[in-house]
Amino acid sequence: LGYGFCHLPATPGCHTLTCVTWRPRGTWQERLSQRLVGGGPQLRTPDVAAGAPDRFRLRTEAAGSVHLELGVLLRHFGRYGVQC
């Protein structure tokens, strides 16, 4: 469980991305509860994760990586079976 941020490619084709994720650190009581019960601290407003000035003030820890394989189309959607 965590949050991540990565830029999507603006060129057509197949792309492989790795999105590094993080989660709020929380207090020692929240971390103990997370180990025993699961879950963990969450952001009250997820919009904070998108704004750089607010995001850099958070106390966080690494939560792993997500590997993405994306196919990007910029035109000829009908040729590839994409309905708008």
Secondary structure, DSSP 8 states (H G I E B T S, - for coil): --EE------SSEEEEEEEEEEEE---HHHHHHHHHH------SSGGGGT-HHHHTTS-EEEEEEEEEEEEE--S-TGGGT---
